């Protein structure tokens, strides 16, 4: 049985596979792991769902022809998991992970025929006055978007404030939206949003963009885009959903209100990898590097979903990562990977 467990009731446990994170990637991993007959657990420090819970609507997940909220999507996935006795009951926050060596041999040759030598580790995971010893580990803790930290922001996330144009852009057809940021992602997503919105404002705190020149040129030439230089958002306003924003021009030291239908924030994203980053190779932004099996630089340790270094972070890619990692873990445990 796969369970999210926590608190002082669990003191010690041993499993073949531990999945850390109960978002789409982790739950997808759990589905494939339990169907493969693995003895595994799934743990999370928060409620199941991850970042997708804050998404207002999902309309690009194959098989869902009608819009579904991120919350409802996760509830469907949770119910699917329960069908296979994957129970999501409590929370468990992993503070640290130690490698427990089974042998003095380390993986020296990926193509070695002696597969038993490729398994020098077990993972001892500590947290909440308990520990879990696992023969393999899937990390699915995702990434967190950087926020502006201004009034009204937390209350309106998922109600007009978004961090993903690919996810929510089509919801703003023929409406006015704003993009916050001046880097590659902000400008690229602003251009993407012009496919749907009738007007896109880029709100940037400086007097020049940081994006590469080709993206800047495309933005400058796009008649739907207007750049508000030297500006920051001071406040988000709205009752049931976002209605307007307060913008401050830093150079003129003047503030004004603007009606807006949606705001997309692209001021950075941080992988939730602190507890494991000393054990794996990462890219220059801290995202975990994996091979096509989802395996990291530490054998038996897999990473899936938004925490991976990859070109597209969507719910469909997260679930796919999870399926691959679970099957790879099964092969790893059976000396086939």
C-alpha positions in Angstrom: 0.0 0.0 0.0 1.2 3.5 -0.8 0.5 6.1 1.9 1.2 9.7 2.8 2.2 9.3 6.4 3.4 11.7 9.0 3.5 12.7 12.7 4.9 10.8 15.5 3.0 7.6 14.9 5.5 6.5 12.2 8.9 5.9 13.8 10.8 3.7 11.3 9.8 2.2 8.0 11.5 0.3 5.2 10.3 0.4 1.6 11.5 -0.4 -1.9 10.5 3.0 -3.2 9.9 6.4 -1.5 8.1 9.1 -3.6 8.6 12.6 -2.2 5.9 15.0 -3.4 2.2 14.5 -4.0 1.6 16.7 -7.0 0.8 15.4 -10.5 4.3 14.0 -10.9 4.4 12.2 -7.6 0.8 10.9 -7.9 1.6 9.7 -11.4 4.6 7.9 -10.1 2.6 6.3 -7.4 0.0 5.0 -9.8 2.6 3.3 -12.0 4.6 2.1 -9.0 1.8 0.3 -7.3 0.6 -1.2 -10.5 4.1 -2.6 -11.0 3.8 -4.2 -7.5 6.4 -2.1 -5.8 6.3 -1.7 -2.0 6.4 2.1 -1.8 5.2 5.2 0.1 4.4 8.7 -1.0 5.0 11.6 1.4 4.4 15.3 1.2 4.6 18.2 3.7 1.4 19.8 2.3 -1.9 18.8 0.8 -1.8 16.8 -2.4 -1.7 18.8 -5.6 1.3 21.1 -5.6 1.2 24.2 -7.8 -1.5 23.0 -10.0 -4.1 23.6 -7.3 -3.7 27.4 -7.9 -4.5 27.0 -11.6 -7.9 28.4 -12.4 -8.6 26.1 -15.4 -6.8 23.4 -17.3 -7.8 23.1 -20.9 -4.8 21.4 -22.5 -4.7 18.1 -20.7 -5.5 15.3 -23.3 -8.8 13.7 -22.7 -10.4 16.6 -20.8 -12.4 18.4 -23.5 -14.1 20.7 -21.0 -12.2 23.1 -18.8 -11.4 21.7 -15.3 -9.9 23.6 -12.4 -6.6 22.6 -11.0 -8.2 21.7 -7.7 -10.8 19.4 -9.4 -8.1 17.8 -11.6 -6.1 16.9 -8.5 -9.3 15.5 -6.8 -9.9 13.3 -9.8 -6.2 12.1 -9.6 -6.5 11.4 -5.9 -9.7 9.4 -6.4 -7.9 7.4 -9.1 -5.0 6.7 -6.7 -7.5 5.5 -4.1 -8.8 3.0 -6.6 -5.4 1.3 -6.3 -5.3 1.7 -2.5 -3.0 4.7 -2.7 -4.1 6.5 0.5 -3.3 10.2 1.0 -4.0 10.9 4.6 -1.3 12.8 6.5 1.8 14.9 5.9 5.4 14.2 6.3 8.2 16.7 5.9 11.6 15.3 5.0 14.3 17.4 6.7 17.4 15.5 5.4 18.5 12.4 3.5 21.5 10.3 4.1 23.1 7.7 1.8 23.5 4.3 3.3 26.2 2.4 1.5 25.5 -1.3 0.8 28.8 -1.9 -0.7 32.2 -0.2 -1.2 31.6 -0.2 -4.9 30.3 2.8 -6.6 28.9 3.1 -10.1 32.0 3.4 -12.2 30.7 2.2 -15.5 27.1 2.8 -16.6 27.4 -0.1 -19.0 28.8 -2.6 -16.4 27.3 -6.1 -16.8 27.5 -6.6 -13.0 24.3 -4.8 -12.2 24.4 -5.6 -8.5 27.4 -3.3 -8.2 25.2 -0.5 -9.5 23.3 -0.4 -6.3 25.6 0.9 -3.6 23.0 3.1 -1.8 19.9 3.1 0.3 18.3 6.4 1.2 17.6 7.2 4.9 15.0 10.0 5.0 14.5 11.9 8.3 11.6 14.1 9.3 8.8 14.6 11.8 10.5 12.4 14.5 10.5 9.5 12.1 12.6 8.0 9.4 12.1 6.0 6.2 14.7 3.7 4.7 14.2 3.3 1.0 16.0 1.3 -1.7 15.1 3.9 -4.3 13.8 7.4 -4.3 11.7 9.6 -6.6 11.9 13.3 -5.9 8.7 15.2 -7.1 8.7 18.3 -5.0 8.3 20.7 -7.9 9.3 24.4 -8.1 7.9 27.5 -6.6 7.4 30.7 -8.6 8.8 33.9 -7.1 6.1 36.3 -6.0 5.9 40.1 -5.8 4.9 40.0 -2.2 2.4 42.9 -2.5 -1.0 43.5 -1.0 -3.8 41.3 -2.4 -1.5 38.9 -4.2 -2.0 35.8 -2.1 -5.7 36.2 -2.1 -6.0 36.4 -5.9 -3.6 33.7 -7.1 -5.6 31.5 -9.3 -8.3 34.2 -9.5 -6.7 36.4 -12.1 -3.1 36.0 -11.1 -1.2 33.3 -12.9 2.4 32.1 -13.3 1.9 30.2 -16.5 0.7 31.7 -19.8 0.7 28.3 -21.5 -1.7 27.0 -18.8 -4.1 30.0 -18.6 -3.5 32.2 -21.6 -6.5 31.0 -23.6 -8.8 32.0 -20.8 -8.1 35.7 -21.6 -9.2 35.8 -25.2 -10.1 39.3 -26.2 -9.2 40.7 -22.7 -6.5 42.9 -21.3 -3.7 41.3 -19.3 -0.3 42.3 -17.9 3.0 40.5 -17.7 5.4 41.3 -14.9 9.1 40.9 -15.6 11.7 41.8 -18.3 13.6 38.6 -18.8 13.4 36.0 -21.6 10.5 34.1 -20.1 8.4 37.3 -19.4 8.9 38.7 -22.9 8.4 35.3 -24.6 5.2 34.7 -22.6 3.9 38.2 -23.4 4.3 37.5 -27.1 2.5 34.2 -26.6 -0.4 35.9 -24.8 -1.0 38.1 -27.8 -2.5 35.1 -29.5 -5.4 35.5 -27.2 -5.5 38.8 -25.4 -6.4 42.0 -27.2 -3.8 44.0 -25.2 -0.7 42.9 -23.3 1.1 45.2 -20.9 4.7 44.4 -19.9 5.3 45.9 -16.5 9.1 46.2 -15.9 10.9 47.9 -13.1 13.8 49.1 -15.2 14.1 51.2 -18.4 15.3 48.4 -20.5 14.5 44.7 -20.9 16.8 41.9 -19.9 15.5 39.5 -22.6 17.7 38.6 -25.6 17.6 41.0 -28.5 15.5 38.9 -30.8 12.7 38.6 -28.2 12.9 42.3 -27.5 12.6 43.1 -31.2 9.5 40.9 -31.5 7.9 42.5 -28.6 8.6 46.1 -29.8 7.1 45.2 -33.2 4.0 43.6 -31.8 1.1 46.1 -31.9 -0.7 44.4 -29.1 2.2 44.9 -26.6 2.7 48.0 -24.6 5.7 48.3 -22.2 5.3 50.2 -18.9 8.9 51.2 -18.1 10.2 51.9 -14.6 7.1 50.5 -13.1 6.0 48.0 -10.4 2.7 46.7 -9.1 1.9 48.0 -5.6 -1.4 46.3 -5.1 -3.9 43.8 -6.5 -7.6 44.6 -6.1 -10.7 42.5 -6.6 -13.5 40.7 -4.7 -14.2 37.3 -6.3 -11.3 37.7 -8.8 -8.8 40.3 -10.0 -10.3 43.6 -11.2 -7.6 46.1 -11.1 -4.0 46.8 -10.1 -2.2 49.8 -8.6 1.0 50.6 -10.6 3.8 52.9 -9.4 6.1 54.6 -11.9 9.4 54.7 -10.0 11.0 57.4 -12.0 8.1 59.8 -11.6 7.2 58.5 -8.1 3.6 58.4 -9.2 0.9 55.7 -8.6 -2.2 55.1 -10.5 -4.9 52.4 -10.9 -5.5 50.3 -14.0 -8.4 47.9 -14.8 -7.0 44.6 -15.8 -8.4 41.1 -16.4 -5.3 39.0 -15.6 -1.7 39.3 -14.5 1.0 36.9 -15.3 4.1 37.0 -13.0 7.5 36.0 -14.4 10.0 37.2 -11.8 11.7 33.9 -11.3 11.1 30.3 -10.3 13.0 28.3 -7.6 13.2 24.4 -7.5 12.2 22.9 -4.2 15.4 20.9 -4.0 17.3 22.1 -1.0 16.9 18.9 0.9 18.5 16.8 -1.9 20.6 19.2 -3.9 23.9 18.1 -2.3 23.3 14.5 -3.6 22.6 15.3 -7.3 23.9 17.3 -10.2 21.9 20.4 -11.0 21.9 23.0 -13.7 23.0 26.6 -13.1 19.5 27.5 -11.7 19.4 24.5 -9.3 17.1 22.3 -11.3 18.0 18.6 -11.1 19.6 17.0 -14.2 18.3 13.5 -15.1 18.8 11.1 -18.0 15.9 9.8 -20.1 15.1 7.3 -17.4 14.6 10.2 -15.0 17.6 9.0 -13.0 19.9 11.6 -11.4 23.6 11.4 -11.0 23.0 9.3 -7.9 22.0 5.8 -8.9 18.6 4.8 -7.6 17.5 8.5 -7.1 15.1 9.8 -9.7 13.6 13.3 -10.2 10.3 14.1 -12.0 8.1 17.1 -12.8 9.0 20.8 -12.3 12.1 20.1 -10.2 13.8 18.6 -13.3 15.9 20.6 -15.7 13.7 20.5 -18.8 12.2 22.8 -21.5 8.5 22.5 -20.6 6.8 22.4 -17.3 3.2 21.3 -17.7 0.9 18.9 -15.8 1.0 16.5 -18.8 4.8 16.4 -18.8 4.9 16.0 -15.0 2.6 12.9 -15.1 4.6 11.5 -17.9 7.9 12.0 -16.0 6.3 10.1 -13.0 5.3 7.2 -15.2 8.8 6.9 -16.6 10.5 7.2 -13.2 8.3 4.5 -11.6 9.0 2.0 -14.3 12.7 2.9 -14.2 12.7 2.4 -10.4 11.1 -1.0 -10.9 13.8 -2.0 -13.4 16.5 -0.6 -11.1 15.3 -2.6 -8.2 15.2 -5.7 -10.3 18.7 -5.3 -11.6 17.5 -4.4 -15.1 18.5 -0.7 -15.3 
